[in-house]
Amino acid sequence: MNWSEFFAMKGYAFYVWGSYGVALLVFIVEVMLVRHLRKITLQNLRMLRDAGDEE
């Protein structure tokens, strides 16, 4: 078995590598979404804390 046969995967390469690609994309989007939501949550908590200090 050589590298070209390995990457071709007996005709299933598009499905296999496409599945890996989609899974990787989903993981990246998930990490980005969690980071964004964390940033928004921290901003909201700071606003609530600052609003409580003014009273």
C-alpha positions, -999 to 999 in steps of 0.1 A, spaced: 0 0 0 14 34 -9 3 69 1 -19 75 -29 -39 43 -22 -42 53 14 -56 88 6 -79 74 -22 -94 48 3 -106 25 -25 -131 50 -39 -145 62 -6 -120 91 -1 -145 119 -8 -169 105 18 -142 98 44 -121 129 41 -153 150 36 -166 136 69 -134 145 87 -135 180 72 -170 186 83 -163 173 118 -133 196 120 -153 225 109 -180 218 134 -154 216 162 -138 249 152 -172 267 150 -181 253 184 -149 266 200 -155 300 184 -191 301 196 -182 292 232 -155 318 233 -179 344 219 -206 335 244 -181 336 272 -170 371 262 -206 383 262 -214 367 295 -183 383 312 -193 416 298 -228 413 311 -215 403 345 -192 433 346 -221 455 337 -242 440 365 -214 444 390 -207 480 380 -245 488 381 -246 473 417 -216 495 428 -234 527 418 -264 521 440 
